[in-house]
């Protein structure tokens, strides 16, 4: 199974409409197409917390924004069942995929 680091969690917030959203950036992904990044993320992710605990989360949706500096900010919606308190900033998000994606 391929577990590739996607990004470090820089921001976690909750919205009434969509639930918990985790956001971060990874300069290694800045040159990738949004469709490639979304394919890497898939339907599930692994979040490894600062204390070493790992948990698998289902992905509800993915948003990729482009900054004026050419950087990509990635937002992953985890839904209303996940509390923002479950994912502390500084956690690491990994893809959870059985397929190798060549970059």
Secondary structure as UniProt FT lines:
FT   STRAND          5..15
FT   TURN            16..18
FT   STRAND          19..25
FT   HELIX           27..29
FT   TURN            30..31
FT   HELIX           34..41
FT   TURN            42..43
FT   STRAND          44..48
FT   TURN            50..51
FT   STRAND          54..58
FT   STRAND          61..66
FT   TURN            68..69
FT   STRAND          72..79
FT   TURN            80..81
FT   HELIX           84..86
FT   TURN            89..90
FT   STRAND          92..95
//
